[in-house]
Amino acid sequence: MLARFWMFGLFAAAMLSLASADRPVSAQDPLDWPYWRGPEMNGISREKNLPASWSPEGENLLWKSEALGTRSTPIVMREKLYTLCRHNPATLQEAEKVVCADAETGEILWEHVFNVYLTDVPDTRVGWSSVVGDPETGNVFAQGVCGYFICLDGNGKLLWSRSMSEEFGLLTTYGGRTNLPVVHENLVIISGVVIGWGEMARPAYRIIAFDKRNGECVWFTSTRPMPEDTTYSGPVLTVINGQAQYIVGSGDGSVYGLQPRTGKIIWNYDVSLRGLNTPPVVVNNMVLCGHSEENLDSTKMGALFAIDGSKPGNITKSGEIWRTTEEFIGRTQPVVVENRVYSIDDSGNFFVNDLKTGKIVGKQKLGTMGRGSPLYADGKFYVADATGRCYIFAPDEAKGLKKVHQLRLDSEVNGSPIVSHGRIYLPAEGAMYCIGIKDAKPTADPLPPVSPETPLSADQKAAQALLVPVEALMKPGQKQRYQVLLYNANGQYVGAADPTKVKFTVAGKGTVEPNGRYVSEAGNEPSASIISAEIDGLKTQARIRLVPDLPWSFTFDDGIVPITAIGMRYRHIGLDFDLYQSLKKANLLAARCYIALTTQFTNVPAPVAKYDDTTPAQTWTGFKRYLGHLEDWTNQDEAKAALDPALKALQDEGVIAKWEWTGTPQIGTQLQVTKGMRKVTGNGVMCKISTIPKGTRSQGWLGHPGTSNYEIQADMFAEGVVVSAAADKNAKLADMGLICQRYRFDMQGASQKLKLYSWIPHDQKYHDQPFNWTADTWYTLKFRVTTSKKDDEDVALLQGKVWNRVDAEPKEWSVEWTDSPANLIGSPGLFGNAGNAEVFIDNVKVTPLSAGK
């Protein structure tokens, strides 16, 4: 039986808190639906007396609300329905919102509206994620498509918020894939591809736990770096062999089981190189999931698979129970009823598989696209395909499924049906439908017993430690209280360590007082500190970014990308621009090698750069591609003849110490280059590199998300690319720009425009105008945002200015635009699209605006 651990965890004695373990908690209504897949997290309801037919014109239709139309799956908790919706669709005022309605009548009780900013998600994908409710407090949590993560109480009051992109580097993508939060005890856990700072500057699918009471970051766990995809695999919570587990599909193509209180990885199962979007489901120790990409061990696409979640470590070989390939279960969660698995594939086929063997028992065609997951309740499956075809099926022993009812809505259906208190809720883009038998009294079978954790009393020895908060953004001179929380080997909370018995050390600025309070040093320069804590042989760390108040200035003369910048290191490197220009004149290949090798030395980091094709990374092929000689060098001798003069030029400049060709006929070409001692001696710049294809178009942030009333300025240089003698080198010119208060100002190369905008793909949330500019020229960009009130609405005036760096600053702004409702706060940042050639950045200044400006 699937463990209903998410609910019973609310009543656990061991809480991540210094408060009393026996404090009272609210009773959980067993008919509530506080998570998108229900109280058991498996799409199953125990309710009875549910309709076997309905009609959008009236049959068994309790209410219909166009105002609640959404692509998001709703939840129901404490007689209220919550969902995410578009606000003022297809207008300049469009935003995203959490909507609360009376679950019985559909009457909207309140809305919490928030702007969508600096994301590639189109407006039609708003509401991709789902709200999650906390039965203990009545609070709800939601993550918007731009990474805005919030906690609201049951009356719509904002309790806390985090801007996941600005603070942590969460990647939001054009497709809209937005992960679902889940509540476990005093934690709310979310995940996604994060491109942060320091050791987390390299992209990885990361899982982050916050204290649900205050938004404080408790733990951070990374899966394999450089994932192929962002994903939206809804997590599940369960207990397997007495151990609590958080199970989720990752962007690296694996399923992971973690301890939910500590983030420690228990096991992982590798199935594909592409990301997994399918939410897993758990039955006893069996974890079922699917995907619609290529399998690791064959060229066959897609699979439904079952694995043993009781085994530790990498269980790719040891833990697979069965895998049925060429079932494209890439988006929906399977449902397990008795001895069968029911799942909807990407093409709208409803599959039935044997639970023990994976053998296909039968299937039914629903339509053309499967998006929403099936709901099983009262002996029936309620399902819909994305085009609006709705069905009710009953299990059939011989054929797998028997069609009971069918209809067609004039609307897309991307969410999943849910049920609560005798009412089925079907979310569609055009409306929310509430279906049920009028005046029927809600009844339900008891929820099945949960799988218990091994009692804490069986092991009260501390085996793990967390230093909390694990991530912090502070200003120099501020103080932060830290706690060391202790857990046993099973991931259960043992207690908080006495701070006077903890050995604290700080790498960087600041000190830790005996009571565990960190005191940072005053100063005007951004810096980072790592706090280490040790008690009884257990070690743990926390990271701090110290970013002062404005003004700031970055010249990059030290050749270092600011460590406190979010999303910039790894995608940017420090270079000596004077050296680069001199190398270009003498030997273009040497200049390109300078960038490629500096990238390798910086990002790995290692004193020796090794290029070969002996691993799936194929670094030699990537090196040739970047240098523009992918098809030219077919063997090591050809490469050596072409590259040796370039490498010799770099050796003469001290960029490299030596190089060696170590390939053989068996392994192919292999080049090893040792880093030299040269530092930046000329004009230091920050270079947005084109060596990492997936990182060439990105934005990064420099400070506090609450910053306002400032302007940002920078010098920028886009390198030209000549593809042929007759080609225009501006045809592949880069885009580059500045970020101010959650708005962006871009110089667009190929289109020769200046553009101001807040929501990148939105067809109204921008303003642009022609502007002719050229490659290989330093320009100065300045961007300012000021806000005011007009008719009780916040209005932002965006002003951008560009001029050739050798000229005097013009008095007039190059482009202006007003936006309402305004973004009132936001971190300063930089944007670049170096897909075709590098962008160089220098002399970044962020200055507060005086009251008169």
N, C-alpha and C positions, 0 to 999 in steps of 0.2 A: 504494500500500500504506500502511495506517495506520502512522504512526511510533510505535514502541515506545519513545518518548523517556523516559518515566518510569523505565524500567529502565536504559537506557544512560546516563542522567544521573548514576547512581550512580558511574559510572566516569569521569566527565568530569575533565579536568585542572584546570579552573578551579573551585575550590570557594570558597564564602563562608566563609573561615577564614584565620587567620594561619598555620595549620599547613602543613606541606609538602604540595604538590599531588600528590606521588606516594606518599602514605601508602597502605598496603595496605588493601584492602576485601574483604569477604566475597564468595564466589562466589554467584551467583544461580542457584537451582534453576529451570530453565525450566518445570518442571511445577508450581511453586508458583502460588498465586492470591492475591497479597498486596494486591490492591485489589478492591473489590466487583465490578468489571467485568473483572477479569483482568489478566494481565501486559501485554496490548496495550491495555487500557482500552476495549475495544470489544465485550465479550461473546462473543469467539471463542476457542475452544481448539483447539490442533493435535493433541490426543490422539486415539488410536485405541482399538479394542476396547471400545467403550462399548455398553451394552445398548440394544436396540430395544424392550424392554418391561420392565415391572416391576410389582410388586404390593405394597401396604402390608402384605399378609399373609405375604409371604415370597419371591416370585419376584424374583431379583436384588436382594433387600434385604440389604445387608451388616450394617446395624444401624439401630436406631431409638432415639432418646433423647427422652423427654418433658421431661427436665430442660433440654434445649437448645431447646425450643420458643420461637419468637421471630418478630417481624415484620421483623427485621433480616437483611440479606444477610451471610453469614459470609465469612471469608477463611481461607486455608490458607497457612502459612509454616513452614518448618523442621519438618515433620511434626506441626504443631499446628494445630488449628482454633480460631479466635477469633470471638466474636460478642457482641452486646449482648442482654441478657435482662431480664425482670422478676424481681425478687427478692421472695419471699414475697408473691405476688400477692393483692390484695383483702384485705390485713390491715393492721393499724396499723403493722406493721414493714415495709411494702412499700418497696422502693428499686429502683435500677437497678444493673446490674452488667456488667462485662466477664467473660466466661467463656472459659477456655482448656480445650480437650479434646484428647485423643489423636485425631489425624485418622483413624487406622486403626480404632480400636475405639469411639470415642465416649466413652471414660472421661474424666470431668472431672478435670483436673489441678489447677486452682486457679480461684478466683473473686476479683474485686476489686469489692466492693460499695460504693456511694456513695449518700448520701441524695439525693432529689429535693426541691428547695426553691424556693419563690417562683416557680412557673411555672403557667401556665394549661393546660398539657398534661395531659390525663386519663391515668389509669393504663393504659388499654388502648392508648395510643400510645407507651408506653415501648419503646425499641429502634428508634426511627424512623431514626436514622442507622446507619452501619456503621463498624466498626473498620477502620483502614488499617495495614498493616504496612510496616516499613522493612527491606528485605532486607539492607542494609548492616550494621545493628546488631542486628537481631532484635527491636527495640522495636516496640511497637504504640501507636497514638494513637486516642483515642475522645472524642467529644463527646456528653454526655448531653442529655436533653431540657430540662434547666434551664440549659444553657450551661456545665456543668462540663466543662472540657477537660483531658485528662490524657495523660501519657506513662508507659507501663509497660514494664518490661523483660520478657523472655520467661518469667521466673519469677513475674511478677505484682507485682514491687516498684514502688511509685510513685516515679518519677524527678522529675517536676514536674507542677504543675497550675496552671490559670488559671480563675478564676470569671468567665466572659465577661460575664455580666450585671452583676455588682457592679463589675468593673474597667473595662469598656468600654461597657456599656449595650446588650449584645446583647438583642434582643427575642425572647422565646419566646412562642409563641402557642397558643391553645386547640387548634388542629388538630394540633399536634405537629411541624410542619415543622422539621426539624433538619438542618443542612447536613453534608456529608461532608468530612472532611479529606483532603488529598492530600500526599504527600511528594515534594519535589523537591530533590535534593542535600542540603544541610544545612538546608533549610527544610521546615516543615510549614505548609500554607496552608489556612485555613478562611474562611467567608464567612457573611453574614447581614445582616439589618437592624439597624443600630447607631445608638443615640441616646445620644451621648456627652456631651462637655463642650467648651466653647470653640467653635471653628469647626466642630466635629463634633456640636454639640448638636442640629442639625437632622437629622431622620431621613434615612438614606440606606442603600441596599444597599452594604455595604463588604466588601472583601476584605482579610484580614489575614494576614501571614506572620510566623511565629515561628521562631526558631532551634530546631531540633529537639533540640539537645543540652541546652538550659537553659531554654527557654520565653521567651527574651527577644524582644521585639517588634522586627521588622526593618523592615517596611514596611506602610503603610496606604494603600489606594486606595479612593476613593469613586466610585460611579456617580451618576446624577442624583438629586437630593434628592427627598424626599416620594414614595417608591415606593408603589404600591397594595398590594403584597403582601409577605409573607415567602415564601421559596421554599426548595426543597431540590434544585436542579439539581446533580447530581454533576458536578464538573469533570473535564476531561481535559487531559493534557499531550501536546504534540506538537511537531514541527518543521515549519514551513512556509517554503519559500524560504530555508532555512538559518538561520531565526530560531526560537528556542524560544518556545512559546506556551502559556499557561494559558488555557483556554477554558471559559466558564461562562455559564449563563443567569441573568439578574439579576431582582431584584424590580421593576425599573422597566420590564419588558417588552422588554428588549433582550438580545442575545447579545454578550459581550465577549471579545476576545482581548487578553491582557496578557503582558508579559515576566515570567516567573515569578521571576526573581532580583531585579527592581527594582519590580515592580508598575506599570510604565508601561503605559498603555492604548495598544495598537497600532491596534485598530479596534473599532467597534461597529455592530451591525445592529439597527434598531428594527422590531419586528413587532407589538407589542400594548401597550396601556396597562396590562395586568395582568401579574403576575409570571410568569416561565417556570420550570416545575418539571422540564421534560424535560432529561435529560443529553444533551449533544451527542455526536456521533461524527465522526471525521475520516478522510477517505480522500484521500490526496495533499493537494491544497490545498483540497479541498471539505469544508466543515463542514455537517453535517446536524443538524437539530434540529426540534422541534415545539412546539405549544402547543394548548390547548383553549379559549382565550378569544377575544374579538372581535379581528379584525384592524384595524390602524390605518387602512387605506385602503378598508374596506368594512364592511358589517354582517354579513358571513359570519363564522361562528365556526370556530375551529380551523384548524390547518394543519400540514402537513409541508413543510419547506423546505430548500433547499440554497443555500449562499452561498460566495463565494470568499474564503477566509481569508488570501489573499496580498496583499490590497489594504489600504492604510492609511486611517485616518480613519473618518468615518461612511460606511459602505458600504450604507446602506439602499437607495439607488437603483443605485449602481454595482456592488454586489457580489452582488445576488440572481441566482442561476442559474435557479432555478425555485421555485415555491411552489404546492402543491396544497391548496386550502382545503377546509373541511368534513371534514377528517380530524382527529379529536380526539386527537392524540398529545400528551397533556398530562402524562404521568407516567413513561413508560418510555423507555429509550434504544433508538433504532433499531439494527439490526444490518445490515451491508452484506456480502453474499456475492456475489462476482463482479460482475455488472452490475445487481444488484437490492437494494432496501432493504426490510427486513422490520421491521415495527413493530406494537405492540399499542396500541389506542386505549383511552380511558377506559371505553368500554362493552363491552370484551372482544372486539373485532374484531381479527383478525390480518391486517394489510394487507401487500400486496406491491406495491412501486412500482418503476418503471424508474429506475435511478440517473441516467441522463443527462437524462431529460425530466420525471421525477416522475409520469408517467402510471401510473394504477392498473392492475396486471396481474391481480390477483385478491385475494380475501380469504376468511378462514374465521372463523366465529363460535366463540369459545371459551366465552363465558358472559356474565355481566352486568357485570363490573367488571375492568378491566385495571390491575394494580398492579405486578407484577413484570416485569422486562425479560427478553426471550428469551435463551437460551443456545444458541450454535451450536457443535457439536462432533461429530466423526466423521461428518460429512455429514448431521446431524440437528439439528432444533430441539427443545429441551426448554423447554416453556412451561407456565404455569399461570394461571388467573384467580383473582380474590380469594376466590371462594366455594369453592375447593378442587378445581376441575376441572383435571386434569393431562393434558397431551398430548405426544406426540412426532410431529413432522412431518418430511417430507423435501421439499426443493425440487422443484418440478415445472415443467418448461419451459412447458407449455401453461396450467395453471391457477394457477401460482404456488406452491401447497402441496399436498402429498399426506399425508393423515392415516395415521400408522403405528400409533399406539397411543393409548388413552384410558382414564382411570380417574377415580375421584372420592374425595377425602379428606374425612373428617369434620372439617375444620378450615379456617380462613381461611389464605390464602397472600398475604402482602404483600411478602415479599422475593423475590429472584431466585435461580434455581438457579446453581450454580457447579460446576466440575470441577477435580480435582487428583489426580494419580497414579492414574488409572484409576477414581476414585470421584466420583460426582455427589452433591452435597449439595443437598437441597431444604429450605429453611426454611419451616416452617408454624407457626401460632400454637400448635398442640397438641403438636408434636414436630419434631425434625430427622430427616430421612430421609437415609441414606447408601446410594446405589444403585450397583451395579457387578456385573461378572462375577467370581464368586469364583475366586480363584487366578490370575486373568488378570494377565499381566505388563504393567505400564504402558509404552505406547509412544506416540511422538508424532512428527509431522513437525517439522522444524526451524522455529523462529520466523522469520518473515520479516525481512529486513534492515531496519534502522532508517534513517530519513532523517537524515543527518548535519547538524549545525550547521556554519555557515561557521567555519573554524578561527580561533581567537583570534589566531593569528599574522597573519591578514589585516588585523586592525585592533586595535592595542593602545593606541589613543589614548583617554584617559578622556573620556567625553561626558556621564556622569551620576554623581551622587554620592548616597549615603545616609548620614545620620547615625544611628548605631545605639547604643543602642536608640531607636527613634523615639517611643515612649511609655514613660513611667516614672511610678510612684507612689512617692514618697519621704516621709520625715519631715524636718522642718527640722534642719539640722546634719549630715545624711548626705552621703555622697559617691558619685559614679557615674562610672565610666570610660566615655568615648565614643570611638568609632572612626568615621572617615570612610572608607567603602568606595567604591571607584571602579569604574565599568563603562563599556564602550564603547557605541556607539550601538545595537548589537545586543542589549544587555542582558547581555553576558558580563563576568564578574568580571576586572578588570585588576589590582587590588591594593588594599592599604590605604594611605591617605595618611599621610605622616609628620606627626604631630600638631604638630610645631614649625613646619611650613610652612602650617598651617591657621589662618585668621583666625577666631577664635571671638568671638561677641558674645552677650550675654544680655539679653533683655527681661524684666525681673522681678528676682527676688532670686537672688543667688548669682554665682559667678565660675567661669571655666574656666581651669585651670592650663595651662602650656605643654605638658604631656604628655597633654592631652585630658581630664583628670579634672575633673568638675564638682563644686564645693563649694558646698553650699547654706548659707544663713544660718540661725542658730538663731532660734527664735521660737515664738510660741504661736498664731499666726493662720494659717488656711489661705490658700494663695496659689498662683499658677501662674507658671511661667517658660517662655519659649521660647528655646531655644539655636539660634543660626544659625551655620553654618560655611561658609566660602568658601575655595576653593583653585583657582588657575588659572582663575578666572572661573566655576567651577561652584559653585552655591549649594544648600544643603540645610538643613533644620530638624528639630528634635526638640522634643517637648512634655513638660513635667514638671508633675505635680500635687504640691504640698507640703502634706501634711496632718499636723498635729502629733498627739502623744499626747493622750488625754483629760485634762481635760474640755474640751468645746467649748460655745460659746453663740452663737446667731444671733438677732439682734433685727430685722434687715432695715430698720433705721432709715435706712440709706443708699439704700434703694430698689433694691438689687441682689441678685439671686439668686446664691448662692455659686458662683464660677466653677469650683471644684473638684468640685462636685456632679455625679454621673453621672445622666443622664436627666432632669434638672430644668429647666435652661435650655431655652428654646423652649416648653416646656409650662407654665412658670410665669413670672410677671412680678413686679416690685416695684411696689407701689402705696402711695399715701397713703390709709390706710383712713379717716381723719377726713374727708378731702376727698370720698372716695367716698360716705360716709354723708350728708354735707351735700348732695351733688349728687342723691342718691336722693330726699331729702325735697323738694328744689326742682324737679327735672326728671329723672324716671327715664330718659328717653332720653339726657340728657347723661351720666348715670352709666354707661349701657351704652356710649356712645361713648368714654368715658374708658378703659374696659377695652379695647375693640377697637382704639383708636388707640394706646394704650400698647403693646399687643401688636405692632402693626405697626411702630412706631418701634423696639421692642426687638429683634424677631426678624429684620427684613429685613437689617440695620438701615439706615435711611435717614432723612434729615431731612424727607422729603416722603412722605406716604402717598397712594397713587393707587388709586382704586377705579373700575373699569369692567369691561365684559364683552367687551373686544376680544381677549382671549386665552383659551385653554382653562381657565385658572384661574378665570375669571369672579369676580373679586374683588368687584364690585358686588353680584352676586347673593348671595355669601357674607356680605357686610356686612349686607344687608337681612335675610337669614335670621337672623343672630345678633341683630339688633335687634328681631326679632319682627314685621317688616313685609314679609315676602317678597311677599305678594299685594297689599299696600296701595298701593305706589308704582309706578304704571305708566309714569310719565314723569319727566323731570328736574324739571319745575315742581312736581309733587306732592311729590317728595322734598325739594326746596329749601324748600318751605313748612313741611314737618314738621321738617326737620333744622336749619334756620338758627337757631332759638332755642336748641337744644341746643349747637350749635357756638359760638354767641355766649357761652353760659355757660362753656364751656371756655376760650374766649379771655380772658374776664374773669379767670379763675383762672390764666392763664399756661400752661395745659397745651398749648394750640396758639397759634401766632403769627397764622395767617390760614388762610382756606380759600377755594377758588375752584371754581365750577361751570363746567366746560369742555366739556361734552357738546355734540353736534350731532345733528341728525336722522340723519346717516349713521352715527355711532359710538354713538349712544345716550347714556345718562346717564354722566357722568364727573365725579368729585369728587376734588380734590387738596387735601390738608390738610398744612400746614407745622407742624412741631414747635415748641413754645414752650420757654421757658427754665426753667420751674418744676421744682424738685426736691421731694423728699419733705420736708415741714416738720412734719407731724403724726406719727401713729403709722404707721410703715412696716411693711408686711406683705408676705408672699409670697402671690401669688394663683395658684391652679391654675385655668387658664382653660378655658372651654367653647367658645372661638372656633375651636379646631382639633379637629374631630370625632374624628379617629383618635388624638388624644393626650389625650382627656379621662379615660381610665382608664389609669393608669400608676403605676409605682413608680420611685423614684430612690434613689441611695445617696450617702452623705456622706464615706466614708473607706475605710480599709484592710479588705480582706476577712478578714484574720486577726484582727480585733478580737474580744475576748471579755470576759465578766465586767463588764457595764455596764448602765445603764438609760438610756432615752431619754424625753424629755418634750417636749410642745409644746402650745401653745394653738391650737385650730382652730374655725372658724366656717363653717357651711354655710348658704348663702343659700337662702331659701325661694322657691318659684316658685308663683304663683297662676295657675292656668290658667282658672279661672272663679270667679264669686262664691261658688258653693256648693262649690268644690273644697277639699280638704284640702291645704294647702301642703306638708305633710310627705310627700304621696304621691309626689313626685318629689325627695325629699331625697337629697342626695349621700351617698356613702360616703367615709370618711376614716380614716386610721390611721397607725400607726408600724411600723417594721421594726427588729427587734433580733435579731442572731445568726441570720439566715436564717429567722426567724419573723415573722408579721405579726399585729398587733392592730388590728381594724377596728371602727369605729362604723358600723353599717349603717342607712341612713336609711329606705328604704321598708319594710324588714322589722323595723325597730326592735329590733335585736339588737346585742350585742357578740360578736365572734368572734375566736378565737385559732386560728391554723393555720400549717402549714408548706408543705403541698402544696395549692394553692388548690382544684382541682376534686375532689380525692380524697374519697371518701365516708366515710373514717374518720380522716383526718389533720387533725382539727379539733375544736373544742369551741365551742359558742355558747350564749347564754342571752338571754332577753328584756331589753330596756333601753329605756325610753321617754325620748326626747329630742326637741328641737324645733329648727326652723330659726331663723336670725337670733339665735343665742345663742353666746357664746364659752364653749367647754368646754376644760378642761385634760385631756390624756391622758398617762398615764405607763405605760411598758411595761418589764418587767424579765424577763430570762432567767437562771436559775442552773442549774448542772449538778452532778450527783453520780453516784456509782456505786451500782448496785443489782444484785446477783447478776451481777457482772462486766459489766454493761451500762451504758452512759452514758445517763442520764436527765436530761431538761430539765424544769424547773419554769417555766412561763410564767405571769406575773402581770400583769394589766392593771387600770388604775384610771381612772375618769372622774369629773369633778366640774365643776359650774358655776364658771367662773373667779372669780366674785365671792365664792365661798364658801371656807371653809378646806378644806384637803386632808383627806379622810377617812382614818381609820386603816386600815380594811379594804380589801382589794383587791376590785374589782368583779367580776372573773372570773379563774379559775385553771384550769390544765390541765397535765398531765404528758405528755410525748412521749418515746418511746424507739424506736429509737436516736436519741440527741440530736444536734442540730446544735451543734457545739462552738465554732464561730467564725462571723463574718459581719459585714458592714459595717452600721452604723446607717443608717436610711433613712426615707423617707416614702412614703405611699400616698394616692391620692385618685382618686375617680371623679366627675368634674364633668360628666357627660353632660348633665345638665339645668340645672345652675347652678354658679356658682363656689364654690370652697372657699378660705378665707383661712387662712393659717398664720402664727403669730407665736411668738416666744420659744422657739425650739428649744434644748434643752439635752441634752447627752450627758455622762453622769457615770460615772466608774469606780465599781464597787462595792467597798467595803472588805471585808476578810476576814470581818468579823463579820456582814455582811448576808446 
